[in-house]
Amino acid sequence: MEQLKLHKELDNKKLIKYGFKKRKYKGNINYILSIPLYEYKDISVIEAHFIVFQPEQHIRYDVINSSSDTLYVPFYDRKFSNPNKNIVLKEVREKLNKELQFMKKSKIISKFLEV
């Protein structure tokens, strides 16, 4: 799970406006958002799942294989995934970077490093 710092001006209204859904978990309020990163025949196959933990002032995300509900292994273990030839991984990385850039412009996160 990757972790990024929330923007200092972020409030709950901005999260809801951006598309996050409010969820209560173990007595805490969290905000959750799923973004499709790769589709096959108009079905989302790989997604980014974002979770905002407000008490910690961080947002965390995972890149998930939607069909098996597991981590998308090539994203996390590029040593064995041949990133230069894996076109799915390239598209996933491009879309995730665009989403993170948009989150930064929207003042959801303060900064990030491209993946």
A tleap script that builds the chain and sets N, CA, C and O, in Angstrom:
source leaprc.protein.ff14SB
mol = sequence {
  NMET GLU GLN LEU LYS LEU HIE LYS GLU LEU
  ASP ASN LYS LYS LEU ILE LYS TYR GLY PHE
  LYS LYS ARG LYS TYR LYS GLY ASN ILE ASN
  TYR ILE LEU SER ILE PRO LEU TYR GLU TYR
  LYS ASP ILE SER VAL ILE GLU ALA HIE PHE
  ILE VAL PHE GLN PRO GLU GLN HIE ILE ARG
  TYR ASP VAL ILE ASN SER SER SER ASP THR
  LEU TYR VAL PRO PHE TYR ASP ARG LYS PHE
  SER ASN PRO ASN LYS ASN ILE VAL LEU LYS
  GLU VAL ARG GLU LYS LEU ASN LYS GLU LEU
  GLN PHE MET LYS LYS SER LYS ILE ILE SER
  LYS PHE LEU GLU CVAL
}
set mol.1.N position { 0.849 -1.181 0.000 }
set mol.1.CA position { 0.000 0.000 0.000 }
set mol.1.C position { 0.887 1.233 0.000 }
set mol.1.O position { 1.702 1.427 0.902 }
set mol.2.N position { 0.721 2.059 -1.014 }
set mol.2.CA position { 1.465 3.309 -1.129 }
set mol.2.C position { 0.781 4.375 -0.270 }
set mol.2.O position { -0.437 4.343 -0.098 }
set mol.3.N position { 1.545 5.303 0.259 }
set mol.3.CA position { 0.998 6.321 1.146 }
set mol.3.C position { 1.468 7.701 0.727 }
set mol.3.O position { 2.646 7.908 0.436 }
set mol.4.N position { 0.519 8.657 0.700 }
set mol.4.CA position { 0.809 10.044 0.342 }
set mol.4.C position { 0.215 10.966 1.399 }
set mol.4.O position { -0.769 10.625 2.055 }
set mol.5.N position { 0.818 12.122 1.553 }
set mol.5.CA position { 0.332 13.090 2.531 }
set mol.5.C position { -0.822 13.908 1.940 }
set mol.5.O position { -0.767 14.335 0.787 }
set mol.6.N position { -1.858 14.116 2.742 }
set mol.6.CA position { -2.994 14.930 2.314 }
set mol.6.C position { -2.610 16.406 2.280 }
set mol.6.O position { -1.734 16.846 3.024 }
set mol.7.N position { -3.265 17.156 1.419 }
set mol.7.CA position { -3.036 18.598 1.327 }
set mol.7.C position { -3.537 19.257 2.607 }
set mol.7.O position { -4.555 18.847 3.163 }
set mol.8.N position { -2.828 20.269 3.069 }
set mol.8.CA position { -3.174 20.911 4.343 }
set mol.8.C position { -4.524 21.623 4.303 }
set mol.8.O position { -5.139 21.812 5.352 }
set mol.9.N position { -5.007 22.028 3.109 }
set mol.9.CA position { -6.290 22.721 2.998 }
set mol.9.C position { -7.460 21.778 2.720 }
set mol.9.O position { -8.585 22.229 2.506 }
set mol.10.N position { -7.197 20.478 2.723 }
set mol.10.CA position { -8.241 19.509 2.396 }
set mol.10.C position { -9.292 19.429 3.501 }
set mol.10.O position { -8.970 19.399 4.689 }
set mol.11.N position { -10.559 19.394 3.077 }
set mol.11.CA position { -11.644 19.161 4.015 }
set mol.11.C position { -12.572 18.078 3.458 }
set mol.11.O position { -12.418 17.650 2.314 }
set mol.12.N position { -13.531 17.641 4.270 }
set mol.12.CA position { -14.427 16.552 3.876 }
set mol.12.C position { -15.250 16.897 2.637 }
set mol.12.O position { -15.525 16.020 1.818 }
set mol.13.N position { -15.639 18.138 2.493 }
set mol.13.CA position { -16.444 18.551 1.337 }
set mol.13.C position { -15.680 18.380 0.033 }
set mol.13.O position { -16.252 17.965 -0.974 }
set mol.14.N position { -14.373 18.703 0.046 }
set mol.14.CA position { -13.555 18.529 -1.156 }
set mol.14.C position { -13.456 17.054 -1.535 }
set mol.14.O position { -13.502 16.701 -2.713 }
set mol.15.N position { -13.321 16.200 -0.527 }
set mol.15.CA position { -13.235 14.756 -0.802 }
set mol.15.C position { -14.515 14.254 -1.464 }
set mol.15.O position { -14.458 13.523 -2.452 }
set mol.16.N position { -15.662 14.641 -0.927 }
set mol.16.CA position { -16.955 14.216 -1.470 }
set mol.16.C position { -17.131 14.767 -2.891 }
set mol.16.O position { -17.580 14.054 -3.788 }
set mol.17.N position { -16.775 16.038 -3.085 }
set mol.17.CA position { -16.897 16.660 -4.401 }
set mol.17.C position { -16.000 15.959 -5.425 }
set mol.17.O position { -16.370 15.840 -6.593 }
set mol.18.N position { -14.837 15.502 -4.997 }
set mol.18.CA position { -13.901 14.816 -5.883 }
set mol.18.C position { -14.423 13.435 -6.291 }
set mol.18.O position { -14.058 12.918 -7.347 }
set mol.19.N position { -15.282 12.837 -5.446 }
set mol.19.CA position { -15.837 11.525 -5.783 }
set mol.19.C position { -15.646 10.469 -4.711 }
set mol.19.O position { -16.092 9.334 -4.882 }
set mol.20.N position { -14.996 10.813 -3.614 }
set mol.20.CA position { -14.804 9.861 -2.531 }
set mol.20.C position { -16.131 9.553 -1.847 }
set mol.20.O position { -17.002 10.418 -1.751 }
set mol.21.N position { -16.278 8.331 -1.379 }
set mol.21.CA position { -17.462 7.895 -0.631 }
set mol.21.C position { -17.090 7.776 0.846 }
set mol.21.O position { -16.034 7.250 1.195 }
set mol.22.N position { -17.967 8.266 1.688 }
set mol.22.CA position { -17.744 8.257 3.124 }
set mol.22.C position { -18.118 6.887 3.693 }
set mol.22.O position { -19.204 6.374 3.421 }
set mol.23.N position { -17.218 6.297 4.480 }
set mol.23.CA position { -17.454 4.996 5.101 }
set mol.23.C position { -16.997 5.035 6.548 }
set mol.23.O position { -15.991 5.664 6.879 }
set mol.24.N position { -17.749 4.353 7.408 }
set mol.24.CA position { -17.368 4.241 8.804 }
set mol.24.C position { -16.738 2.865 9.010 }
set mol.24.O position { -17.319 1.849 8.625 }
set mol.25.N position { -15.543 2.831 9.621 }
set mol.25.CA position { -14.828 1.586 9.835 }
set mol.25.C position { -14.140 1.632 11.195 }
set mol.25.O position { -13.283 2.481 11.439 }
set mol.26.N position { -14.519 0.726 12.062 }
set mol.26.CA position { -13.950 0.623 13.414 }
set mol.26.C position { -13.985 1.956 14.150 }
set mol.26.O position { -13.008 2.347 14.789 }
set mol.27.N position { -15.090 2.637 14.060 }
set mol.27.CA position { -15.270 3.890 14.777 }
set mol.27.C position { -14.684 5.114 14.109 }
set mol.27.O position { -14.889 6.228 14.592 }
set mol.28.N position { -13.963 4.945 13.016 }
set mol.28.CA position { -13.364 6.070 12.294 }
set mol.28.C position { -14.092 6.289 10.977 }
set mol.28.O position { -14.638 5.354 10.392 }
set mol.29.N position { -14.095 7.524 10.522 }
set mol.29.CA position { -14.660 7.849 9.221 }
set mol.29.C position { -13.518 7.841 8.210 }
set mol.29.O position { -12.522 8.545 8.377 }
set mol.30.N position { -13.673 7.039 7.164 }
set mol.30.CA position { -12.703 6.967 6.073 }
set mol.30.C position { -13.412 7.349 4.782 }
set mol.30.O position { -14.638 7.284 4.690 }
set mol.31.N position { -12.639 7.742 3.799 }
set mol.31.CA position { -13.170 8.087 2.485 }
set mol.31.C position { -12.509 7.181 1.450 }
set mol.31.O position { -11.287 7.029 1.434 }
set mol.32.N position { -13.327 6.585 0.590 }
set mol.32.CA position { -12.865 5.575 -0.349 }
set mol.32.C position { -13.202 5.982 -1.781 }
set mol.32.O position { -14.272 6.529 -2.050 }
set mol.33.N position { -12.267 5.704 -2.700 }
set mol.33.CA position { -12.470 5.993 -4.119 }
set mol.33.C position { -11.788 4.911 -4.943 }
set mol.33.O position { -10.645 4.543 -4.669 }
set mol.34.N position { -12.487 4.402 -5.954 }
set mol.34.CA position { -11.910 3.444 -6.897 }
set mol.34.C position { -11.857 4.091 -8.277 }
set mol.34.O position { -12.842 4.662 -8.743 }
set mol.35.N position { -10.697 3.995 -8.925 }
set mol.35.CA position { -10.485 4.570 -10.244 }
set mol.35.C position { -10.062 3.452 -11.196 }
set mol.35.O position { -9.074 2.769 -10.929 }
set mol.36.N position { -10.786 3.248 -12.302 }
set mol.36.CA position { -10.348 2.240 -13.267 }
set mol.36.C position { -9.061 2.688 -13.966 }
set mol.36.O position { -8.951 3.830 -14.412 }
set mol.37.N position { -8.094 1.774 -14.055 }
set mol.37.CA position { -6.821 2.074 -14.701 }
set mol.37.C position { -6.637 1.321 -16.013 }
set mol.37.O position { -5.903 1.766 -16.896 }
set mol.38.N position { -7.303 0.186 -16.135 }
set mol.38.CA position { -7.220 -0.588 -17.376 }
set mol.38.C position { -8.537 -1.320 -17.578 }
set mol.38.O position { -9.068 -1.942 -16.659 }
set mol.39.N position { -9.052 -1.233 -18.801 }
set mol.39.CA position { -10.318 -1.896 -19.130 }
set mol.39.C position { -10.113 -2.867 -20.276 }
set mol.39.O position { -9.313 -2.628 -21.180 }
set mol.40.N position { -10.843 -3.956 -20.223 }
set mol.40.CA position { -10.855 -4.940 -21.295 }
set mol.40.C position { -12.304 -5.183 -21.672 }
set mol.40.O position { -13.109 -5.615 -20.847 }
set mol.41.N position { -12.627 -4.901 -22.925 }
set mol.41.CA position { -14.005 -5.021 -23.417 }
set mol.41.C position { -14.985 -4.264 -22.514 }
set mol.41.O position { -16.019 -4.796 -22.113 }
set mol.42.N position { -14.637 -3.016 -22.207 }
set mol.42.CA position { -15.461 -2.104 -21.398 }
set mol.42.C position { -15.699 -2.581 -19.965 }
set mol.42.O position { -16.636 -2.123 -19.310 }
set mol.43.N position { -14.873 -3.482 -19.480 }
set mol.43.CA position { -14.961 -3.945 -18.095 }
set mol.43.C position { -13.660 -3.575 -17.392 }
set mol.43.O position { -12.572 -3.865 -17.890 }
set mol.44.N position { -13.779 -2.933 -16.237 }
set mol.44.CA position { -12.605 -2.544 -15.477 }
set mol.44.C position { -11.904 -3.790 -14.941 }
set mol.44.O position { -12.488 -4.578 -14.196 }
set mol.45.N position { -10.648 -3.950 -15.332 }
set mol.45.CA position { -9.876 -5.126 -14.935 }
set mol.45.C position { -8.856 -4.771 -13.857 }
set mol.45.O position { -8.593 -5.569 -12.957 }
set mol.46.N position { -8.283 -3.574 -13.951 }
set mol.46.CA position { -7.310 -3.117 -12.966 }
set mol.46.C position { -7.758 -1.752 -12.457 }
set mol.46.O position { -8.082 -0.858 -13.239 }
set mol.47.N position { -7.771 -1.609 -11.135 }
set mol.47.CA position { -8.242 -0.367 -10.499 }
set mol.47.C position { -7.261 0.104 -9.445 }
set mol.47.O position { -6.476 -0.674 -8.904 }
set mol.48.N position { -7.323 1.391 -9.168 }
set mol.48.CA position { -6.618 1.959 -8.021 }
set mol.48.C position { -7.668 2.193 -6.938 }
set mol.48.O position { -8.691 2.829 -7.190 }
set mol.49.N position { -7.420 1.687 -5.751 }
set mol.49.CA position { -8.306 1.899 -4.609 }
set mol.49.C position { -7.630 2.877 -3.658 }
set mol.49.O position { -6.570 2.585 -3.103 }
set mol.50.N position { -8.248 4.033 -3.475 }
set mol.50.CA position { -7.730 5.069 -2.591 }
set mol.50.C position { -8.530 5.072 -1.297 }
set mol.50.O position { -9.755 4.949 -1.319 }
set mol.51.N position { -7.838 5.211 -0.167 }
set mol.51.CA position { -8.486 5.302 1.144 }
set mol.51.C position { -7.848 6.457 1.900 }
set mol.51.O position { -6.628 6.517 2.054 }
set mol.52.N position { -8.688 7.372 2.370 }
set mol.52.CA position { -8.210 8.506 3.158 }
set mol.52.C position { -8.444 8.195 4.628 }
set mol.52.O position { -9.572 7.949 5.057 }
set mol.53.N position { -7.359 8.209 5.390 }
set mol.53.CA position { -7.407 8.039 6.838 }
set mol.53.C position { -7.161 9.410 7.448 }
set mol.53.O position { -6.014 9.831 7.601 }
set mol.54.N position { -8.231 10.102 7.794 }
set mol.54.CA position { -8.081 11.485 8.253 }
set mol.54.C position { -7.335 11.628 9.570 }
set mol.54.O position { -6.556 12.571 9.709 }
set mol.55.N position { -7.528 10.744 10.548 }
set mol.55.CA position { -6.743 10.956 11.769 }
set mol.55.C position { -5.238 10.958 11.510 }
set mol.55.O position { -4.491 11.632 12.219 }
set mol.56.N position { -4.785 10.207 10.495 }
set mol.56.CA position { -3.361 10.126 10.177 }
set mol.56.C position { -2.930 11.183 9.161 }
set mol.56.O position { -1.734 11.389 8.954 }
set mol.57.N position { -3.900 11.858 8.523 }
set mol.57.CA position { -3.630 12.865 7.486 }
set mol.57.C position { -2.864 12.283 6.300 }
set mol.57.O position { -1.974 12.928 5.744 }
set mol.58.N position { -3.224 11.045 5.917 }
set mol.58.CA position { -2.616 10.385 4.766 }
set mol.58.C position { -3.676 9.759 3.878 }
set mol.58.O position { -4.786 9.456 4.316 }
set mol.59.N position { -3.305 9.574 2.621 }
set mol.59.CA position { -4.130 8.814 1.688 }
set mol.59.C position { -3.282 7.626 1.251 }
set mol.59.O position { -2.091 7.762 0.973 }
set mol.60.N position { -3.905 6.487 1.198 }
set mol.60.CA position { -3.207 5.270 0.784 }
set mol.60.C position { -3.898 4.710 -0.442 }
set mol.60.O position { -5.100 4.892 -0.634 }
set mol.61.N position { -3.119 4.025 -1.273 }
set mol.61.CA position { -3.730 3.408 -2.440 }
set mol.61.C position { -3.061 2.081 -2.772 }
set mol.61.O position { -1.884 1.857 -2.486 }
set mol.62.N position { -3.844 1.222 -3.378 }
set mol.62.CA position { -3.383 -0.055 -3.906 }
set mol.62.C position { -3.824 -0.151 -5.347 }
set mol.62.O position { -4.855 0.406 -5.724 }
set mol.63.N position { -3.054 -0.853 -6.154 }
set mol.63.CA position { -3.437 -1.160 -7.525 }
set mol.63.C position { -3.902 -2.612 -7.517 }
set mol.63.O position { -3.138 -3.522 -7.197 }
set mol.64.N position { -5.171 -2.810 -7.875 }
set mol.64.CA position { -5.850 -4.090 -7.676 }
set mol.64.C position { -6.249 -4.714 -9.015 }
set mol.64.O position { -6.683 -4.019 -9.934 }
set mol.65.N position { -6.095 -6.022 -9.105 }
set mol.65.CA position { -6.649 -6.805 -10.203 }
set mol.65.C position { -8.104 -7.080 -9.814 }
set mol.65.O position { -8.364 -7.871 -8.907 }
set mol.66.N position { -9.038 -6.442 -10.487 }
set mol.66.CA position { -10.456 -6.491 -10.103 }
set mol.66.C position { -11.061 -7.884 -10.208 }
set mol.66.O position { -11.928 -8.240 -9.410 }
set mol.67.N position { -10.621 -8.669 -11.171 }
set mol.67.CA position { -11.229 -9.979 -11.365 }
set mol.67.C position { -10.907 -10.950 -10.225 }
set mol.67.O position { -11.722 -11.814 -9.899 }
set mol.68.N position { -9.733 -10.813 -9.623 }
set mol.68.CA position { -9.371 -11.709 -8.527 }
set mol.68.C position { -9.337 -10.997 -7.175 }
set mol.68.O position { -9.128 -11.640 -6.146 }
set mol.69.N position { -9.540 -9.677 -7.166 }
set mol.69.CA position { -9.507 -8.866 -5.949 }
set mol.69.C position { -8.180 -9.029 -5.202 }
set mol.69.O position { -8.146 -9.129 -3.976 }
set mol.70.N position { -7.090 -9.052 -5.976 }
set mol.70.CA position { -5.743 -9.143 -5.415 }
set mol.70.C position { -4.904 -8.003 -5.970 }
set mol.70.O position { -5.323 -7.311 -6.898 }
set mol.71.N position { -3.722 -7.809 -5.402 }
set mol.71.CA position { -2.818 -6.791 -5.914 }
set mol.71.C position { -2.412 -7.114 -7.351 }
set mol.71.O position { -2.239 -8.279 -7.712 }
set mol.72.N position { -2.263 -6.077 -8.158 }
set mol.72.CA position { -1.778 -6.248 -9.520 }
set mol.72.C position { -0.262 -6.389 -9.437 }
set mol.72.O position { 0.456 -5.392 -9.362 }
set mol.73.N position { 0.218 -7.616 -9.451 }
set mol.73.CA position { 1.606 -7.956 -9.165 }
set mol.73.C position { 2.620 -7.223 -10.052 }
set mol.73.O position { 3.627 -6.751 -9.524 }
set mol.74.N position { 2.413 -7.101 -11.366 }
set mol.74.CA position { 3.420 -6.398 -12.182 }
set mol.74.C position { 3.675 -4.959 -11.737 }
set mol.74.O position { 4.770 -4.439 -11.954 }
set mol.75.N position { 2.708 -4.317 -11.134 }
set mol.75.CA position { 2.902 -2.948 -10.650 }
set mol.75.C position { 3.873 -2.922 -9.474 }
set mol.75.O position { 4.684 -2.003 -9.356 }
set mol.76.N position { 3.795 -3.917 -8.612 }
set mol.76.CA position { 4.598 -3.939 -7.395 }
set mol.76.C position { 5.940 -4.653 -7.575 }
set mol.76.O position { 6.903 -4.325 -6.882 }
set mol.77.N position { 6.021 -5.610 -8.480 }
set mol.77.CA position { 7.244 -6.389 -8.679 }
set mol.77.C position { 7.680 -6.270 -10.127 }
set mol.77.O position { 7.484 -7.192 -10.919 }
set mol.78.N position { 8.263 -5.151 -10.468 }
set mol.78.CA position { 8.630 -4.878 -11.856 }
set mol.78.C position { 9.864 -5.659 -12.310 }
set mol.78.O position { 10.149 -5.732 -13.506 }
set mol.79.N position { 10.578 -6.230 -11.377 }
set mol.79.CA position { 11.759 -7.017 -11.715 }
set mol.79.C position { 11.395 -8.194 -12.624 }
set mol.79.O position { 12.148 -8.536 -13.535 }
set mol.80.N position { 10.249 -8.803 -12.372 }
set mol.80.CA position { 9.830 -9.979 -13.133 }
set mol.80.C position { 8.736 -9.690 -14.154 }
set mol.80.O position { 8.304 -10.601 -14.861 }
set mol.81.N position { 8.281 -8.445 -14.247 }
set mol.81.CA position { 7.153 -8.144 -15.132 }
set mol.81.C position { 7.559 -7.555 -16.478 }
set mol.81.O position { 6.700 -7.307 -17.324 }
set mol.82.N position { 8.868 -7.324 -16.691 }
set mol.82.CA position { 9.381 -6.751 -17.932 }
set mol.82.C position { 8.628 -5.461 -18.285 }
set mol.82.O position { 7.881 -5.442 -19.263 }
set mol.83.N position { 8.808 -4.394 -17.514 }
set mol.83.CA position { 8.041 -3.159 -17.695 }
set mol.83.C position { 8.213 -2.490 -19.057 }
set mol.83.O position { 7.358 -1.701 -19.459 }
set mol.84.N position { 9.293 -2.784 -19.772 }
set mol.84.CA position { 9.495 -2.176 -21.089 }
set mol.84.C position { 8.570 -2.758 -22.149 }
set mol.84.O position { 8.275 -2.094 -23.142 }
set mol.85.N position { 8.111 -3.988 -21.950 }
set mol.85.CA position { 7.259 -4.645 -22.942 }
set mol.85.C position { 5.835 -4.876 -22.453 }
set mol.85.O position { 4.979 -5.276 -23.242 }
set mol.86.N position { 5.567 -4.642 -21.206 }
set mol.86.CA position { 4.239 -4.879 -20.642 }
set mol.86.C position { 3.353 -3.655 -20.908 }
set mol.86.O position { 3.407 -2.671 -20.170 }
set mol.87.N position { 2.538 -3.725 -21.969 }
set mol.87.CA position { 1.723 -2.572 -22.355 }
set mol.87.C position { 0.605 -2.295 -21.351 }
set mol.87.O position { 0.181 -1.149 -21.200 }
set mol.88.N position { 0.131 -3.316 -20.675 }
set mol.88.CA position { -0.895 -3.109 -19.646 }
set mol.88.C position { -0.301 -2.311 -18.487 }
set mol.88.O position { -0.912 -1.355 -18.011 }
set mol.89.N position { 0.873 -2.699 -18.042 }
set mol.89.CA position { 1.541 -1.985 -16.955 }
set mol.89.C position { 1.827 -0.538 -17.344 }
set mol.89.O position { 1.668 0.362 -16.519 }
set mol.90.N position { 2.245 -0.303 -18.580 }
set mol.90.CA position { 2.488 1.075 -19.037 }
set mol.90.C position { 1.225 1.917 -18.949 }
set mol.90.O position { 1.260 3.049 -18.466 }
set mol.91.N position { 0.111 1.366 -19.414 }
set mol.91.CA position { -1.150 2.113 -19.363 }
set mol.91.C position { -1.589 2.359 -17.922 }
set mol.91.O position { -2.071 3.442 -17.591 }
set mol.92.N position { -1.422 1.353 -17.070 }
set mol.92.CA position { -1.777 1.495 -15.656 }
set mol.92.C position { -0.961 2.619 -15.018 }
set mol.92.O position { -1.511 3.468 -14.317 }
set mol.93.N position { 0.336 2.624 -15.259 }
set mol.93.CA position { 1.200 3.658 -14.686 }
set mol.93.C position { 0.833 5.044 -15.206 }
set mol.93.O position { 0.788 5.999 -14.430 }
set mol.94.N position { 0.568 5.169 -16.514 }
set mol.94.CA position { 0.197 6.466 -17.097 }
set mol.94.C position { -1.092 6.998 -16.487 }
set mol.94.O position { -1.165 8.167 -16.107 }
set mol.95.N position { -2.106 6.147 -16.393 }
set mol.95.CA position { -3.389 6.602 -15.844 }
set mol.95.C position { -3.285 6.922 -14.361 }
set mol.95.O position { -3.907 7.874 -13.889 }
set mol.96.N position { -2.508 6.140 -13.622 }
set mol.96.CA position { -2.330 6.421 -12.197 }
set mol.96.C position { -1.600 7.747 -12.007 }
set mol.96.O position { -1.984 8.541 -11.148 }
set mol.97.N position { -0.562 7.999 -12.787 }
set mol.97.CA position { 0.156 9.274 -12.693 }
set mol.97.C position { -0.756 10.460 -13.029 }
set mol.97.O position { -0.697 11.495 -12.366 }
set mol.98.N position { -1.595 10.310 -14.051 }
set mol.98.CA position { -2.544 11.377 -14.387 }
set mol.98.C position { -3.508 11.635 -13.240 }
set mol.98.O position { -3.806 12.785 -12.920 }
set mol.99.N position { -3.996 10.564 -12.620 }
set mol.99.CA position { -4.929 10.716 -11.495 }
set mol.99.C position { -4.238 11.399 -10.315 }
set mol.99.O position { -4.823 12.274 -9.677 }
set mol.100.N position { -3.009 11.009 -10.025 }
set mol.100.CA position { -2.269 11.627 -8.921 }
set mol.100.C position { -1.976 13.102 -9.220 }
set mol.100.O position { -2.033 13.937 -8.318 }
set mol.101.N position { -1.665 13.426 -10.476 }
set mol.101.CA position { -1.461 14.833 -10.848 }
set mol.101.C position { -2.743 15.635 -10.654 }
set mol.101.O position { -2.713 16.760 -10.157 }
set mol.102.N position { -3.870 15.042 -11.052 }
set mol.102.CA position { -5.149 15.730 -10.885 }
set mol.102.C position { -5.493 15.900 -9.407 }
set mol.102.O position { -6.046 16.928 -9.016 }
set mol.103.N position { -5.172 14.906 -8.586 }
set mol.103.CA position { -5.397 15.032 -7.141 }
set mol.103.C position { -4.546 16.159 -6.561 }
set mol.103.O position { -4.994 16.886 -5.674 }
set mol.104.N position { -3.331 16.303 -7.056 }
set mol.104.CA position { -2.473 17.387 -6.574 }
set mol.104.C position { -3.045 18.744 -6.985 }
set mol.104.O position { -3.090 19.667 -6.171 }
set mol.105.N position { -3.482 18.872 -8.242 }
set mol.105.CA position { -4.086 20.123 -8.709 }
set mol.105.C position { -5.373 20.447 -7.952 }
set mol.105.O position { -5.688 21.614 -7.719 }
set mol.106.N position { -6.108 19.411 -7.574 }
set mol.106.CA position { -7.370 19.590 -6.852 }
set mol.106.C position { -7.160 19.765 -5.349 }
set mol.106.O position { -8.123 19.882 -4.591 }
set mol.107.N position { -5.904 19.782 -4.926 }
set mol.107.CA position { -5.523 19.961 -3.524 }
set mol.107.C position { -6.061 18.846 -2.628 }
set mol.107.O position { -6.519 19.092 -1.512 }
set mol.108.N position { -5.995 17.619 -3.138 }
set mol.108.CA position { -6.309 16.443 -2.323 }
set mol.108.C position { -5.025 15.957 -1.665 }
set mol.108.O position { -5.008 15.656 -0.472 }
set mol.109.N position { -3.941 15.882 -2.451 }
set mol.109.CA position { -2.635 15.498 -1.921 }
set mol.109.C position { -1.672 16.664 -2.070 }
set mol.109.O position { -1.870 17.546 -2.905 }
set mol.110.N position { -0.623 16.658 -1.248 }
set mol.110.CA position { 0.315 17.774 -1.304 }
set mol.110.C position { 1.404 17.558 -2.346 }
set mol.110.O position { 1.779 18.505 -3.037 }
set mol.111.N position { 1.922 16.339 -2.480 }
set mol.111.CA position { 2.913 16.046 -3.498 }
set mol.111.C position { 2.985 14.540 -3.705 }
set mol.111.O position { 2.478 13.758 -2.901 }
set mol.112.N position { 3.634 14.150 -4.811 }
set mol.112.CA position { 3.805 12.732 -5.098 }
set mol.112.C position { 4.978 12.548 -6.036 }
set mol.112.O position { 5.412 13.485 -6.707 }
set mol.113.N position { 5.479 11.338 -6.074 }
set mol.113.CA position { 6.498 10.962 -7.052 }
set mol.113.C position { 5.828 10.093 -8.081 }
set mol.113.O position { 5.014 9.233 -7.744 }
set mol.114.N position { 6.166 10.312 -9.349 }
set mol.114.CA position { 5.566 9.503 -10.398 }
set mol.114.C position { 5.910 8.037 -10.188 }
set mol.114.O position { 7.005 7.695 -9.740 }
set mol.115.N position { 4.950 7.176 -10.522 }
set mol.115.CA position { 5.150 5.735 -10.340 }
set mol.115.C position { 5.686 5.118 -11.597 }
set mol.115.O position { 5.920 3.910 -11.641 }
savepdb mol mol.pdb
quit
